[in-house]
Amino acid sequence: MTGTGNPDGFADDTVDVVVIGAGIIGLATARALLDRRNDLSIVVVDKEGTIAGHQTGHNSGVIHSGIYYRPGSAKAELAVEGRVRMIDFCLDRDIAHEMCGKVILATDPGDGARLDELERRGNANGVRLERLSSDALLEREPHVRPGAALLVHDAGIVDYVAVCQAMAADLIEAGVSISTEFTVSAIATVREFVEVAADDGRAVRARWLVNCAGLHSDHMVALTGVSPPAAIMPFRGEYHHLRAERRDLCRHLLYPVPDPDFPFLGAHFTRDIHGGVHVGPNAVPAFAREGYRWRDIDLTEVRQLLGRRATWRLARRYWRTGAGEIYRSLHLPALVKALRELVPETTLDDLEPAPAGVRAQAIAPTGDLLDDFVFHDTPRAVHVVNAPSPAATASLAIGDRVAARLFERFDADGR
Ligand SMILES: Cc1cc2nc3c(=O)[nH]c(=O)nc-3n(C[C@H](O)[C@H](O)[C@H](O)COP(=O)(O)OP(=O)(O)OC[C@H]3O[C@@H](n4cnc5c(N)ncnc54)[C@H](O)[C@@H]3O)c2cc1C
């Protein structure tokens, strides 16, 4: 058996697997690897000082049901499996969560057919849902604008940072090293080993690499010397909290019918497990991978983005939707107008600014936003190329899928 890595002595200590990224996907993957072989030596590295420092720690905290996704897609399969496993994990580890249900409300005359399609997808994916009559809707959500509505029973809320803390505790107990402040800046594949170096001179040598670097996953593929199959485009999601006295405006998760051509869900009301209600997130382009505010601008990144044909194709296709999102970001009354389509009583005074998140959204060279989860193999490595929402919900299932992929490629000696 190979040795267990430790943050101070990586160079001398070859491990079986190094995982880049201590977000929920990296941690779930390390767990899944150990579930298959508990004698594997694994090191998880992350550039931040804590685990779950980016997407996982800046999301809506929703346990998604699986209603939205095309039946047969990886998203549909892994969201549904992952949701069931996430609830079991929370029950097992005593992590606060609540399956409070979601109401999807038609707000536009064109929404009827889209709602029918969501109902069809939900049924095909085995999600428990029902149509709500006007009376039933108003009984459940007295403040909404009446309209056609679906109640999705299999949706809920959790704090994904708490989930990650529990996952990390299990991993550490099982002997896994989680090394923070380790910014991967070079990767070399030498015979049957992969060497991962940090910018401060530390290094880890492993038999296999798993790339779960989220917003930087394409950079990590490129560091292995392979051209990434898709580029990451960061999309910021901005939130507001509802003032405490106005939290009763929504009792479930309250969503509009999403635009089927856009992979984001439209401004919605979401309860959180700590008792608050937030609205958002929108989806505006970010000018840095970790561009949490408009003023976070990485000029190199922007230049690269503008230099890609895919960006211009994307801009041509989505300029109208994108312009609307940017307008609502910069002009709060426009956001309130959108929210009033769901809850007419919402006012500007009800909203307080809240921290934003940034999504890692992969774009194909054609300019298409990749909707499904995407994994990619290179010599000695598996890369999670696209793991957007509902990847937190689906994380335990995704981790299992990635582990299975890696195990198929293990050497004759089983590693
Ligand atoms: C605004 C928003 C709302 C969302 N809402 C939901 C929701 O309600 N429900 C849901 O299921 N999903 C939701 N998602 C999606 C979900 O949060 C993500 O899909 C999921 O967290 C992805 O996890 P990850 O581990 O791949 O990425 P991350 O959590 O981003 O983790 C990647 C890690 O890699 C590290 N890293 C990057 N580069 C390097 C490097 N060079 N060296 C070392 N480490 C590196 C980063 O520091 C980071 O910790 C939302 C996402 C956002 C942004």
The ligand as an SDF file (V2000), in Angstrom:
LIG
                    3D

 53 58  0  0  0  0  0  0  0  0999 V2000
  -25.3040   31.0820   -7.1520 C   0  0  0  0  0  0  0  0  0  0  0  0
  -25.3660   29.5890   -7.1410 C   0  0  0  0  0  0  0  0  0  0  0  0
  -26.5200   28.9350   -6.6950 C   0  0  0  0  0  0  0  0  0  0  0  0
  -26.5790   27.5460   -6.7030 C   0  0  0  0  0  0  0  0  0  0  0  0
  -27.6430   26.9200   -6.1330 N   0  0  0  0  0  0  0  0  0  0  0  0
  -27.6440   25.5680   -6.0270 C   0  0  0  0  0  0  0  0  0  0  0  0
  -28.6450   24.8980   -5.2880 C   0  0  0  0  0  0  0  0  0  0  0  0
  -29.4970   25.5240   -4.6730 O   0  0  0  0  0  0  0  0  0  0  0  0
  -28.6450   23.5420   -5.2710 N   0  0  0  0  0  0  0  0  0  0  0  0
  -27.6900   22.8040   -5.9210 C   0  0  0  0  0  0  0  0  0  0  0  0
  -27.7630   21.5740   -5.8960 O   0  0  0  0  0  0  0  0  0  0  0  0
  -26.6900   23.4240   -6.5860 N   0  0  0  0  0  0  0  0  0  0  0  0
  -26.6370   24.7750   -6.6130 C   0  0  0  0  0  0  0  0  0  0  0  0
  -25.6130   25.4150   -7.2380 N   0  0  0  0  0  0  0  0  0  0  0  0
  -24.5830   24.6150   -7.8750 C   0  0  0  0  0  0  0  0  0  0  0  0
  -23.6050   24.0450   -6.8730 C   0  0  0  0  0  0  0  0  0  0  0  0
  -23.3120   24.9640   -5.8320 O   0  0  0  0  0  0  0  0  0  0  0  0
  -22.3300   23.6810   -7.6200 C   0  0  0  0  0  0  0  0  0  0  0  0
  -22.6770   22.9470   -8.7550 O   0  0  0  0  0  0  0  0  0  0  0  0
  -21.3980   22.8570   -6.7560 C   0  0  0  0  0  0  0  0  0  0  0  0
  -21.1520   23.5280   -5.5420 O   0  0  0  0  0  0  0  0  0  0  0  0
  -20.1190   22.5950   -7.4990 C   0  0  0  0  0  0  0  0  0  0  0  0
  -19.2040   22.0510   -6.5880 O   0  0  0  0  0  0  0  0  0  0  0  0
  -17.6830   21.9070   -6.9940 P   0  0  0  0  0  0  0  0  0  0  0  0
  -17.0470   21.1410   -5.8900 O   0  0  0  0  0  0  0  0  0  0  0  0
  -17.5940   21.3730   -8.3740 O   0  0  0  0  0  0  0  0  0  0  0  0
  -17.1490   23.4040   -7.1010 O   0  0  0  0  0  0  0  0  0  0  0  0
  -16.6270   24.4000   -5.9740 P   0  0  0  0  0  0  0  0  0  0  0  0
  -17.4790   24.3810   -4.7870 O   0  0  0  0  0  0  0  0  0  0  0  0
  -16.4380   25.7080   -6.6580 O   0  0  0  0  0  0  0  0  0  0  0  0
  -15.2330   23.7860   -5.5630 O   0  0  0  0  0  0  0  0  0  0  0  0
  -14.0920   23.8540   -6.3920 C   0  0  0  0  0  0  0  0  0  0  0  0
  -12.9000   24.0090   -5.4880 C   0  0  0  0  0  0  0  0  0  0  0  0
  -11.7210   23.9610   -6.2790 O   0  0  0  0  0  0  0  0  0  0  0  0
  -10.7760   24.8370   -5.6930 C   0  0  0  0  0  0  0  0  0  0  0  0
   -9.7740   25.1840   -6.6910 N   0  0  0  0  0  0  0  0  0  0  0  0
   -9.9700   25.8490   -7.8510 C   0  0  0  0  0  0  0  0  0  0  0  0
   -8.7930   26.0330   -8.4800 N   0  0  0  0  0  0  0  0  0  0  0  0
   -7.8320   25.4710   -7.7180 C   0  0  0  0  0  0  0  0  0  0  0  0
   -6.4140   25.3580   -7.8300 C   0  0  0  0  0  0  0  0  0  0  0  0
   -5.7240   25.8730   -8.8570 N   0  0  0  0  0  0  0  0  0  0  0  0
   -5.7390   24.7160   -6.8460 N   0  0  0  0  0  0  0  0  0  0  0  0
   -6.4010   24.1940   -5.7760 C   0  0  0  0  0  0  0  0  0  0  0  0
   -7.7500   24.2940   -5.6180 N   0  0  0  0  0  0  0  0  0  0  0  0
   -8.4530   24.9220   -6.5760 C   0  0  0  0  0  0  0  0  0  0  0  0
  -11.6160   26.0230   -5.2500 C   0  0  0  0  0  0  0  0  0  0  0  0
  -10.9730   26.7810   -4.2380 O   0  0  0  0  0  0  0  0  0  0  0  0
  -12.8960   25.3610   -4.7850 C   0  0  0  0  0  0  0  0  0  0  0  0
  -12.9250   25.1470   -3.3770 O   0  0  0  0  0  0  0  0  0  0  0  0
  -25.5030   26.7930   -7.2160 C   0  0  0  0  0  0  0  0  0  0  0  0
  -24.3330   27.4530   -7.6330 C   0  0  0  0  0  0  0  0  0  0  0  0
  -24.2520   28.8330   -7.5550 C   0  0  0  0  0  0  0  0  0  0  0  0
  -22.9720   29.4970   -7.8990 C   0  0  0  0  0  0  0  0  0  0  0  0
  1  2  1  0
  2  3  1  0
  2 52  2  0
  3  4  2  0
  4  5  1  0
  4 50  1  0
  5  6  2  0
  6  7  1  0
  6 13  1  0
  7  8  2  0
  7  9  1  0
  9 10  1  0
 10 11  2  0
 10 12  1  0
 12 13  2  0
 13 14  1  0
 14 15  1  0
 14 50  1  0
 15 16  1  0
 16 17  1  0
 16 18  1  0
 18 19  1  0
 18 20  1  0
 20 21  1  0
 20 22  1  0
 22 23  1  0
 23 24  1  0
 24 25  2  0
 24 26  1  0
 24 27  1  0
 27 28  1  0
 28 29  2  0
 28 30  1  0
 28 31  1  0
 31 32  1  0
 32 33  1  0
 33 34  1  0
 33 48  1  0
 34 35  1  0
 35 36  1  0
 35 46  1  0
 36 37  1  0
 36 45  1  0
 37 38  2  0
 38 39  1  0
 39 40  1  0
 39 45  2  0
 40 41  1  0
 40 42  2  0
 42 43  1  0
 43 44  2  0
 44 45  1  0
 46 47  1  0
 46 48  1  0
 48 49  1  0
 50 51  2  0
 51 52  1  0
 52 53  1  0
M  END
$$$$
